Amino acid sequence: MSNEKTRDAEALPPHKTLTTYYDSDPERSAYVHDLFKRTAPHYNTIERIFGNGGLAYRRHSLRFNGLRPGMKVLDVAIGTAAVSRGAVKLVGPTGRVYGVDPNEGMLAEARKNFSGPLTRGVAQALPFKSNTFDFVTMGIALRHVSDLKATFSEYHRVLKPGGKVWLLEGHVAKSRIGHALTRFVWKTAIPGLTLLFTRDRDAKLLMDYYWDTVEQCVPEEEIVTAMASAGFEHARVRVTMPGAFCEYKGQKAA
Ligand SMILES: C[S@@+](CC[C@H](N)C(=O)[O-])C[C@H]1O[C@@H](n2cnc3c(N)ncnc32)[C@H](O)[C@@H]1O
């Protein structure tokens, strides 16, 4: 069996097949690509519904987690540069932020807010040399990769010894009331507000898809185990805003 087949057999997809959106798992990445291509121009409008609070959140969290002046950062799934904009401020003129994303529509939107290097590529096969970055970031995109194991192994590979990974993800509260509340906010209120502000059905569909993938995502513990298996030390998850955000972190051995 070839290496590729062995890897596929052991792949860990971030969620089960969602037949409301596509018929089988091999169709998922094309579906996601097309959805983000169609909605890229609306992504910043969706951020503005939250008063751009998500941008401030990302910047503060990166500072809290050790992003410092002079560091070399890879922002995977850069999207419209919601993470990179904060990272650029934190690393200052002596540092450098690189953005990577498979979607040409998103890269075009990123270019409006970000002047650093942009590359087309996917998290599970990064087009960068080993031992290159001090920090790897990924903002609310882990559910879109084809294989969590391959993704974490790539993050580990491109980090320098001692380098850190920071992943922001959606969070679903576990208690019955918490789950119902999270569901109401993300399944009903936010897609409704998105339709109201953008007047675009695809933008609403993006938020519907967001909720379904967050709710169906593999358990947090499984993600942490996959990070540790890829070689990350101190792999852990921290719920930073119950019902909204959690963060996965780890470090490559120094
Ligand atoms: C919800 S946006 C996140 C943008 C930004 N990181 C943020 O924090 O808001 C998800 C991004 O993931 C990208 N994406 C989808 N599949 C991917 C993959 N396999 N590897 C890397 N990025 C991917 C999409 O093109 C899109 O730009």
The ligand as an SDF file (V2000), in Angstrom:
LIG
                    3D

 27 29  0  0  0  0  0  0  0  0999 V2000
  -14.1580   30.8790    8.3950 C   0  0  0  0  0  0  0  0  0  0  0  0
  -12.8200   31.3200    7.3430 S   0  0  0  0  0  0  0  0  0  0  0  0
  -11.6440   31.7860    8.5650 C   0  0  0  0  0  0  0  0  0  0  0  0
  -10.8670   32.9960    8.2130 C   0  0  0  0  0  0  0  0  0  0  0  0
   -9.9650   33.5660    9.2910 C   0  0  0  0  0  0  0  0  0  0  0  0
   -8.8920   32.6420    9.6210 N   0  0  0  0  0  0  0  0  0  0  0  0
  -10.6800   33.9790   10.5430 C   0  0  0  0  0  0  0  0  0  0  0  0
  -10.1060   33.7860   11.6410 O   0  0  0  0  0  0  0  0  0  0  0  0
  -11.7660   34.5360   10.4530 O   0  0  0  0  0  0  0  0  0  0  0  0
  -12.2630   29.7260    6.8570 C   0  0  0  0  0  0  0  0  0  0  0  0
  -11.1360   29.7350    5.8470 C   0  0  0  0  0  0  0  0  0  0  0  0
  -10.6090   28.4050    5.7480 O   0  0  0  0  0  0  0  0  0  0  0  0
  -10.1800   28.2180    4.4220 C   0  0  0  0  0  0  0  0  0  0  0  0
  -10.0000   26.7740    4.1770 N   0  0  0  0  0  0  0  0  0  0  0  0
  -10.9240   25.8770    3.7510 C   0  0  0  0  0  0  0  0  0  0  0  0
  -10.3560   24.6610    3.6390 N   0  0  0  0  0  0  0  0  0  0  0  0
   -9.0670   24.7810    4.0360 C   0  0  0  0  0  0  0  0  0  0  0  0
   -7.9640   23.8790    4.1310 C   0  0  0  0  0  0  0  0  0  0  0  0
   -8.0920   22.5910    3.8440 N   0  0  0  0  0  0  0  0  0  0  0  0
   -6.7700   24.3740    4.5450 N   0  0  0  0  0  0  0  0  0  0  0  0
   -6.6240   25.6710    4.8570 C   0  0  0  0  0  0  0  0  0  0  0  0
   -7.6310   26.5700    4.7840 N   0  0  0  0  0  0  0  0  0  0  0  0
   -8.8370   26.1380    4.3800 C   0  0  0  0  0  0  0  0  0  0  0  0
  -11.2780   28.8730    3.6080 C   0  0  0  0  0  0  0  0  0  0  0  0
  -10.8840   29.1180    2.2930 O   0  0  0  0  0  0  0  0  0  0  0  0
  -11.5610   30.1340    4.4360 C   0  0  0  0  0  0  0  0  0  0  0  0
  -10.7920   31.2100    3.9940 O   0  0  0  0  0  0  0  0  0  0  0  0
  1  2  1  0
  2  3  1  0
  2 10  1  0
  3  4  1  0
  4  5  1  0
  5  6  1  0
  5  7  1  0
  7  8  2  0
  7  9  1  0
 10 11  1  0
 11 12  1  0
 11 26  1  0
 12 13  1  0
 13 14  1  0
 13 24  1  0
 14 15  1  0
 14 23  1  0
 15 16  2  0
 16 17  1  0
 17 18  1  0
 17 23  2  0
 18 19  1  0
 18 20  2  0
 20 21  1  0
 21 22  2  0
 22 23  1  0
 24 25  1  0
 24 26  1  0
 26 27  1  0
M  CHG  2   2   1   9  -1
M  END
$$$$
